[in-house]
Amino acid sequence: SSVDANGEVEIRTGSLAGPVIGRAAYKPTGNWNEFRTLVCPLQKKVTGKHNVYIIAIKRERPNEAIIRFNEIQFNQ
């Protein structure tokens, strides 16, 4: 959910500065309690064990309290 922020979600491996393996844009839902499904396909195949970082990005300010996750699901 996001009250009024457009932005992106990035999935990275290894660290916050690690390689981006997935990216998806999101639009505001208008309410913190209204959730939508966001699908973020991986851009390249990943094998083995990795630390995974899911990062919400809003390039314009203010860029705090921009998104709220309810659930994260990984599919194979």
Long-range contacts (C-beta under 8 A, 24 or more apart in sequence): 1-29, 1-31, 1-32, 1-33, 1-34, 1-35, 1-36, 1-67, 1-68, 1-70, 2-26, 2-27, 2-28, 2-29, 2-66, 2-67, 2-68, 3-28, 3-29, 3-30, 3-31, 3-32, 4-28, 4-30, 5-58, 5-63, 5-66, 5-67, 6-58, 7-56, 7-57, 7-58, 7-59, 7-66, 7-67, 8-56, 8-57, 8-58, 9-38, 9-40, 9-54, 9-55, 9-56, 9-57, 9-67, 10-54, 10-55, 10-57, 11-40, 11-42, 11-52, 11-53, 11-54, 11-55, 12-52, 12-53, 12-55, 13-46, 13-50, 13-51, 13-52, 13-53, 14-50, 14-51, 15-51, 15-53, 16-53, 16-55, 18-53, 21-46, 26-67, 32-68, 35-68, 35-70
